[in-house]
Amino acid sequence: MLDPSMQATPVSPVEWRERLKAINNTGDASNGLSDTDSIVLDVRNGYEWDIGHFDKTTRPDVDCFRSTSFGLSKSEVMKSDPLANADKEKTNILMYCTGGIRCDVYSAILRQRGFRNLYSLKGGVSYYLQNEGPARWRGNLFVFDSRLSLHPTAYKPEVMITEKDQQNVNNTFARCYICGSQLCDLRHRNCANLDCNLLFLCCRGCVYLHRGCCCLGCMSAPRLRPVLPGNQRYDKWHNYRDLKLLSNLTS
């Protein structure tokens, strides 16, 4: 169990929205809302970040708690560490995740490393969207079921989207994992290589050019599932595990 005293201070959705507004207004001192002493961290998985995140936030290059290195400021991690130059005594570290659990773990790690001012989004992104709508959010929200992603308005259908909010919701940031081209469809697919199964974003051209795989190496793997058209999903893993040389299905 985590020591509650080590966890970040929870911030309500409405306060989170105001804090993001102040951070986004940095450089415009005339409005009196600028905030130059805060850093916003997305501590979710990379595939969650790929399809949606809060505007002007950063994601540490880490995918599991055990390998967490950000906040250490060692020379070998400086380039990927968003907290490398942060003042541990003065900088406000705001973090968020889907439901709030990962923030509890990461805030405890950062507290042990000397960071004093830690804050987390209460209830996570899903709770924020239910209360505040898509304000300051870009793209969709990854969900851990067959839908894979939801448009932010799904959490609060009655909300009125302003033109500025609509610009933020737009997914101009999304890129194909293979070629880097801009994507309109925020839907992941799994690598056709059964022993890889990477969840990634991919344009239609690369899907067929790489036969549903995430890289050239996976294309020559012995156990390949067939390329699925559109947004279809593969069946459960056990439906494929006993099949031999599935690659002939895609040739």
N, C-alpha and C positions, 0 to 999 in steps of 0.2 A: 504494500500500500504506500502511496505517496504521502509525504508529510504536507498537510494543507498549507503550512506556513511557507513552503517552498514554491507554491504555485503562484501563477500570475494573478493579478487583480482582475476579476471579470468586469467587462465593460458592456453596458446594455446596447442593443442595436441602435437606438436613437443617438446615444453618446458616441458610438463608433462612427456613425455617419457624420457627425459634426467634427470628429477628430480627423477623418479622412478629408473632409472639406477644407479644414485648416492646412493640412499637409499639402493638398493639391493647390492651394492658393499661395504656397511659398513663392516669394518673389514679388508679390503684390501686397506691399505693406499698407496700402491705402485702405484696404477693407478691414484691417485690424484682426484678421483671422488666420494669418500665416503662422506656420509651425515649422521651424528649421531644425528642431532638436528631436525629431521622431523618425523611427525606421519601422516600416510595416513588413512583416514576414509572413509568407504563406508556407506553412509547415506540412502541407499535404504531400501526397505522392506526385511525381512528375506527370503522370498521365492525367491526374485531376487538374493540375495547373494548365496543361496543354489546351483544354477546351474552355477554360473560364477562370477568372481571378479578379480581385479588386484592382481598380486602376492605380497605376504607379506604385505597385508593391513589388517585392522581390522574393524569390524562392531560393533558399540555400540548396546547394548541390549535394543533397543527401537523401537517401530513400529508406533508411532504417535507423532506429534509435542507437543501435550498437556502434554504427560508423559515424555518428554525429561528430563533426569537427568544427562547425562554425562557432565562432566566439572564442576560439583558441588563439587566433592571430599568429600562428606559426608561419614561417616563410613559405612552406610548401602548400598551404591552404589559403594564402592571402588573396589570390585572384578569385577564388570561388566563395570567399567568406564575406557576406554582406555586413558583418559586424567587426571586421578587421580594424577599422579606424574609429569605431564607436567609443565614446567616453562612458565607461561602465558606471560612473557615478551620476552622470547628467542626462544621458540619452534615454529617451522613452522608447522601449521596444514593444511594439504592438504586434501580436501574432494571432493568426486565425487558422482554423481547419474546418472540416465538414460539420462535425458535431461537437467539438470541444475537447475530446479525450486526448488527442495528440498534443494539444497546447499544454495540458497539465504535465505531460512528460517532458516536453522540450523546455518549458519554463523552469522546471526543477533542475534540469541540466544547466541552463544558463545562470540560474541563481547560484549554483555551486561554483560557477566560473566567475562570479563576482558582479554580475549585472544586477543593478538595484531596482530600476524602474521598469517592471514587466507588467504588461496588460494583455488580456486575451478577450476575444469576442465571445460574449456569453451565449451559449447554445450553438455556436458555430454558424457557418454560412446559411444553412437551411433555416435556422431560427431567424436570422437577420432578414432573409428574403420574405419570410412569412410576415414580418413586422414592417419592414421598410421598403419592400419591393426591390427593384433592380438598381436603385440609386448607387452610383459608384462601382457597379459590378459590370464586368465585360464578359460576354460569351454565355455559355451554359454552365450548369452545375453537374458534375459527375455524380452518378448514383450507382450504388453497388447492387444492381439487379439487371434484368434483361434489357431494360430501357437504356442503360448506360449514361444517358444525359437528359437533363430537363431544362427547358427554357426558364429563366427566372420568374416570368409571369405565372408559371404553373403553381407557384407557392402563394401568390396573392393575385388572383385573376382580376379583382376589381380595381387594382391600382391603375392610375392614369400615368402613362409613360410620357415624359417630356421629350422634346427633340434632343436635348443634351443627353438624357438617359439612354435614348435609343442609339445614339452614337456610341455610347459606352458598351451597350449590349452587343453591338455589331462585332463579328468575329474576324476582323481584319488582321488580328495577331496570329491566328492559327496557321500552321505550316505543315506540309507533308513531311513525314519523318525521313523519307528517302531522298526526295529531290529538293525540298525546301519551298515548293510553290505554295501560294496562298490557297487556303481551303474555305469553302462555303459550308460544307457539311461537317458539323461537329460530332462525328460518330467514330468511335474507335473500332478497330478490327483486330483479331488475334492473328499472329503469324501462322501461316499454314504448316510450318514445321512443328510437329507435335511436341518435340523435345525443346522447343523454344517458347512458343505460345505468347510471345511478347504482345502486349496491348499497345497499339500505336495508331496514329492518324496517317492516312495515306490517300493520295489522289487516285482517280480512276486509272490514269495512265500507268502509274507505278504498280497498282494492284495487278494488272494483267501482264505488264512487262516482267514483274518479279514473281508472277504466279502466286500471289497472295502472301509472299514471304517478306520479311522485313529487311533482308540483305542478301547479297549474292551467296554468301556461305550457307544460308538456310535453304537456298534453292537446290543445293546438291545433297541435302539431308536424306536419309533413307526412309523416313516416315513423314510423308507429306499428305496433308489433307487436300481435298479438292478446293479450287477457288470458288468462293461464294459470291454471287452477284449482289449488288446493292448493299442493303444494311442487314442482310441475313447473318445469323450467328451460328457458330459451330455447336454441335451437340456436346453433351458432357464428355469429358476426356476419356472415360472408360469405354465409350462407344467406338473409340479409335485405337485403343492401346494394343489390342490383340491382332490388328490387321497388319499384314506384312507388305512393305514396299508400296505405300499408298501413293508414291510419286507417279506411278503409271496412270493414275486417274486424272492427272493434270497435264499429261503429255499430249 
